[in-house]
Amino acid sequence: MNEKVKNIKKILLSNNWYTLNKVIFDYRMENGNWVEQAREAYDRGNGATVLLYNRIKQTVILVSQFRMPTYLNGNTTGMMIETCAGLLDGDDPETCVIKEAEEESGFRVSHVEKVFEAYMSPGAVTEIIHFYVAEYNDHDKIGEGGGLDSEQEDILVMEVDFNEALNMIETGQIRDAKTIMLLQYAKINGLL
């Protein structure tokens, strides 16, 4: 426990989709003074993401889908190019990324490697994302992907040359943080 935090009070603001709380607490500053602070924290659970890569073809599998928050913030189409990802929903992170890769991309991978985990927006969101990489081959393609109808997913599957994917970061076509992080991890670690 952090001895600099006490008297935590949560006020539920919304639980329509996930949970949004106003959190009021006392925080001891470096000078020793206690101050009352208030923050909002959005809790949607933890998630996992995976970069599927093919060393022989020098390609990666990415997906494109509509993201309303980006649309509201000036993304004129609302479409985002991303790695396969999803909320854990009771699964362990490894099970989650294997399931999400198949649902979203149509590729069934059996071996994934965890490379790190990160808070993506720690000032407002409680979520930790677990990051994975997995090598795929053409014979791993068992379906069309595209997401689940029951989750109203409408996902386009993209097999992209690795260098082109890196260029898509520079041109702004890829603006999703988890995707940028995994592509840079692949580059730095010589996966492709």
Helices and strands as residue ranges (DSSP letters): E 5-14, E 19-28, E 34-43, E 47-54, E 59-66, H 68-72, E 79-82, E 84-87, H 93-105, E 113-119, E 128-135, G 138-140, G 149-151, E 156-161, H 162-171, H 177-188
